[in-house]
Amino acid sequence: KAGVTQTPRYLIKTRGQQVTLSCSPISGHRSVSWYQQTPGQGLQFLFEYFSETQRNKGNFPGRFSGRQFSNSRSEMNVSTLELGDSALYLCASSPGGGALSGNTIYFGEGSWLTVV
Amino acid sequence: AQRVTQPEKLLSVFKGAPVELKCNYSYSGSPELFWYVQYSRQRLQLLLRHISRESIKGFTADLNKGETSFHLKKPFAQEEDSAMYYCALSNQAGTALIFGKGTTLSVSS
């Protein structure tokens, strides 16, 4: 079956703009999580959604937000972009029980965001 | 605080040499630990998790609660093992992974 799909793959935005990234999880997966990957900070958890509800949120400013739709697809939005938001944004999906239940978390290829 | 530390940014070995990628963690309770791998131009993928106690591609990892470590080992490195390796810890709710900064493994002939 198809893996986690993220769109767009690459984008360039100007400081102050906003951006929306999209994620389609593996069919049947109800949990979607987002991570930011940068050379300096590595992989950092942004938030996780399950059945349209945010279950967990990382330590990021309120400019970072997300949502999940009834079909489990998810979007994340970053408003008032800053140069430091340039990163690879990874989406991941799992059946829903989370890592503790033995579920494997599958990652997408990511969306490369450059803020200029 | 929950934290994962991978002390080496880069580990270079020759083909056939043993490999040990270090991972230490800080966690109160019973941790769930994982190793993820990212090959060049590929997505991040699960290599192994401690609860399954399995060997994947010749790699093993043992959880040592006394030393709070989960080092990844392989007795004989292959060139195709060259990749970025991340150690990760699940949060208590199982809804998030806490990653180390990663170690680049370079295997040369």
Contacts between the chains, C-beta under 8 A, distances in Angstrom:
chain1	res1	chain2	res2	distance
A	3	B	43	7.4
A	4	B	43	7.9
A	31	B	95	7.4
A	33	B	95	7.2
A	33	B	96	6.5
A	33	B	97	7.9
A	35	B	97	7.8
A	35	B	99	7.8
A	42	B	86	7.8
A	42	B	99	5.9
A	42	B	100	7.1
A	42	B	101	4.2
A	42	B	102	5.9
A	43	B	44	8.0
A	43	B	86	6.6
A	43	B	88	8.0
A	43	B	97	7.8
A	43	B	99	3.9
A	43	B	102	7.7
A	44	B	99	7.6
A	45	B	96	4.4
A	45	B	97	6.6
A	45	B	98	6.9
A	48	B	95	4.5
A	48	B	96	5.8
A	50	B	95	7.5
A	55	B	93	6.9
A	55	B	95	4.9
A	56	B	91	7.0
A	56	B	93	6.3
A	56	B	95	4.1
A	56	B	96	5.2
A	58	B	96	7.0
A	90	B	44	6.8
A	97	B	94	6.9
A	98	B	90	7.2
A	98	B	93	6.6
A	98	B	94	2.8
A	98	B	95	5.1
A	99	B	32	5.6
A	99	B	34	7.1
A	99	B	49	7.9
A	99	B	90	3.8
A	99	B	94	4.8
A	99	B	97	6.4
A	100	B	32	5.6
A	100	B	90	5.9
A	100	B	93	7.6
A	100	B	94	3.3
A	101	B	94	6.5
A	102	B	51	6.9
A	102	B	52	7.9
A	104	B	46	5.3
A	105	B	46	7.0
A	105	B	97	6.6
A	106	B	45	7.8
A	106	B	46	7.9
A	107	B	43	5.1
A	107	B	44	4.2
A	107	B	45	7.0
A	108	B	43	6.4
A	109	B	43	4.9
A	110	B	43	7.4
